[in-house]
């Protein structure tokens, strides 16, 4: 599945944003990709059964793949899903500021340009690492694992609901010893935990904050 997503991420680098969650049962050997507790929580959120599984804006999914690492048929499927969502309207804007040193600090600022209920709305902040070259037994080949989840930093209720309001979510984290700092990003989303709809997402490389 990642092979097809890699194609789209290269084609739409500014408007397609992803987080890869790796199942402990299928994570490549000798890697540290899996976050078992976090994976289970996100998997339960979307009722993930079959692997591989993709979730688009929280509300559309694909399950399963083609044998022998043949992901090309998914490119057209993913492109259609992307095109159906890329123009969706949202009242939220997200910006991410911070500083990357021996410890990374961040401020995620959510601003509203129209009114919307904050019922069941949460802000989630993730750390991902992009372009990890890894061997995948199921596909019998190497490929770049894109935007692999490294940590789930924050999940808090969004309290603002009116145009012109803003709210800031701040925190710090340390880089893992095996991470390539040049490829580490912070990704923030606004998601409704009842409908699962993701209303906005923003990402930034930690070296570009």
C-alpha positions in Angstrom: 0.0 0.0 0.0 2.8 2.4 0.8 4.1 2.1 -2.7 0.9 3.7 -4.1 0.9 6.3 -1.4 4.5 7.2 -2.2 3.4 7.9 -5.7 0.7 10.3 -4.6 2.9 12.0 -2.0 5.4 12.8 -4.6 2.6 14.2 -6.9 0.8 16.2 -4.3 3.5 17.1 -1.7 1.7 20.2 -0.4 -1.9 18.9 -0.1 -1.7 15.2 0.7 -0.5 14.4 4.3 -0.3 11.0 5.8 0.6 9.1 8.9 1.7 5.5 8.7 0.8 3.3 11.7 2.6 0.0 11.7 1.1 -3.1 13.1 3.4 -5.0 15.5 2.5 -8.2 13.6 3.6 -6.8 10.2 6.4 -4.4 11.0 9.7 -5.2 9.2 12.2 -7.1 11.4 15.0 -5.2 13.1 13.0 -2.0 12.9 11.5 0.3 15.6 8.4 1.3 13.6 5.7 -0.1 15.8 3.9 1.7 18.6 1.7 -1.2 19.9 -0.5 0.8 22.3 -1.0 3.7 20.0 -1.6 1.5 17.0 -4.3 -0.4 18.9 -6.0 2.8 19.9 -6.0 4.3 16.3 -6.9 0.9 14.9 -9.9 0.6 17.2 -11.0 4.2 16.3 -11.4 3.1 12.7 -12.4 -0.6 13.3 -9.3 -1.8 11.5 -9.5 -5.5 10.7 -7.7 -6.3 7.5 -4.2 -5.2 6.8 -3.2 -3.1 4.9 -5.8 -0.5 5.7 -6.0 3.2 4.6 -8.3 5.8 6.1 -9.0 9.0 4.2 -10.0 12.1 6.1 -11.2 9.7 8.8 -14.3 8.7 6.8 -13.3 6.7 3.7 -11.3 3.5 3.8 -9.6 0.8 1.7 -8.8 -2.6 3.0 -6.5 -5.3 1.5 -4.0 -5.3 -1.3 -2.8 -7.1 -4.4 -0.3 -10.0 -4.1 3.5 -9.9 -4.6 3.7 -6.2 -3.8 1.6 -5.1 -6.8 0.3 -1.8 -5.6 -0.1 0.0 -9.0 -3.8 -0.6 -9.2 -4.2 1.3 -6.0 -2.8 4.5 -7.5 -6.0 5.3 -9.4 -8.2 4.3 -6.4 -6.2 6.6 -4.1 -6.1 9.4 -6.7 -9.9 9.3 -6.9 -10.3 9.5 -3.1 -7.8 12.4 -3.0 -9.6 14.3 -5.7 -12.9 13.8 -4.0 -11.6 15.4 -0.7 -8.9 17.9 -1.6 -11.4 20.8 -2.2 -13.5 20.3 1.0 -14.3 23.4 2.9 -13.1 23.8 6.6 -13.5 26.5 9.2 -10.1 25.7 10.7 -6.5 26.8 9.9 -3.5 25.3 11.7 0.0 26.7 12.0 2.9 25.1 13.8 5.8 27.0 15.3 8.7 25.9 17.5 12.3 25.2 18.0 14.4 22.1 17.3 17.5 21.7 19.4 18.5 18.9 21.8 14.8 19.0 22.7 12.0 20.0 20.3 9.4 22.4 21.5 6.2 23.2 19.5 3.1 25.4 19.5 0.2 24.3 17.4 -2.2 27.2 16.8 -5.7 26.5 15.6 -7.7 29.4 14.2 -11.3 29.6 13.0 -12.6 31.7 10.1 -16.2 30.7 10.6 -18.4 29.3 13.4 -18.6 25.6 14.1 -19.6 23.5 17.1 -16.7 22.1 19.1 -18.6 19.0 20.2 -16.4 16.0 20.0 -13.7 18.0 18.3 -10.1 17.2 19.3 -6.6 18.3 18.3 -4.1 15.5 17.8 -0.4 16.1 17.3 1.9 13.4 15.9 5.6 13.1 15.3 6.5 11.2 12.1 9.7 10.4 10.2 9.7 10.4 6.4 11.6 8.3 3.9 12.8 5.4 5.9 14.4 2.9 3.6 13.3 -0.6 4.7 12.8 -4.1 3.4 9.2 -5.5 3.3 8.9 -9.3 3.2 5.4 -9.2 1.8 6.5 -7.2 -1.2 10.0 -8.9 -1.4 11.6 -5.5 -2.0 12.8 -2.3 -0.4 10.9 1.0 -0.4 10.6 4.3 1.4 8.3 4.1 4.4 6.6 7.5 4.3 5.7 9.5 7.4 6.0 6.7 9.9 4.5 7.5 13.2 7.1 7.9 15.9 5.0 9.3 18.7 1.5 10.6 19.5 2.3 13.8 21.4 -1.1 15.2 22.3 -4.8 14.6 22.1 -6.9 17.4 23.6 -10.4 18.8 23.3 -10.8 21.8 21.1 -12.7 24.5 23.0 -13.1 27.3 20.4 -16.2 27.4 18.2 -16.6 31.0 16.8 -15.0 32.8 13.9 -11.9 34.7 14.8 -11.1 32.6 17.9 -7.8 30.7 18.2 -6.3 28.1 20.6 -2.7 27.1 21.2 -1.5 23.6 22.1 2.1 23.4 23.2 4.6 20.7 24.2 8.1 19.2 23.9 9.6 15.9 22.9 13.0 14.4 22.4 14.3 12.8 19.2 14.8 9.1 19.2 18.4 7.9 18.8 17.6 6.1 15.5 15.6 9.0 14.0 17.0 11.1 11.1 16.2 14.6 12.4 16.2 16.1 8.9 13.2 13.9 8.1 11.2 14.4 11.2 7.9 16.3 11.0 5.2 17.4 13.3 1.6 16.7 12.0 -1.4 18.3 13.7 -5.1 17.5 12.9 -8.5 18.6 13.9 -10.8 15.6 14.1 -14.3 14.9 15.3 -14.2 11.8 17.4 -17.9 11.0 16.9 -18.0 11.1 13.0 -14.2 10.5 12.7 -14.1 13.3 10.1 -10.8 15.1 9.9 -11.4 18.8 9.2 -7.9 20.1 8.9 -4.3 19.0 8.9 -1.0 20.7 8.8 2.6 19.5 8.8 6.0 21.0 9.2 9.6 19.6 9.2 11.1 20.4 12.6 14.1 22.1 10.9 11.7 24.5 9.1 9.6 25.7 12.1 
